[in-house]
């Protein structure tokens, strides 16, 4: 029962965040999207390498 309560609260929180970002968010330019995607790919690779090192050690 506790799990259902937690899932319900997470769903409500997600709905509030989605509604707020739709209402108050601004569209990004192509240049900014490109820059953020490059940074995200680098961060994901760093996290994967760190996890691999953690698993080895």
JOGIBEL-V104626 format. One record per residue. N is the residue number from 1. PSI is psi in whole degrees, 0 to 359 (NA if undefined). Layout:
N&PSI / N&PSI
//
This chain:
1&323 / 2&322 / 3&319 / 4&322 / 5&316 / 6&315 / 7&320 / 8&315 / 9&321 / 10&321 / 11&316 / 12&316 / 13&318 / 14&318 / 15&318 / 16&317 / 17&317 / 18&315 / 19&320 / 20&318 / 21&327 / 22&322 / 23&316 / 24&355 / 25&151 / 26&145 / 27&145 / 28&151 / 29&162 / 30&322 / 31&318 / 32&320 / 33&317 / 34&316 / 35&315 / 36&325 / 37&324 / 38&318 / 39&319 / 40&318 / 41&318 / 42&315 / 43&321 / 44&318 / 45&319 / 46&318 / 47&321 / 48&317 / 49&318 / 50&320 / 51&321 / 52&316 / 53&318 / 54&320 / 55&326 / 56&319 / 57&NA
//
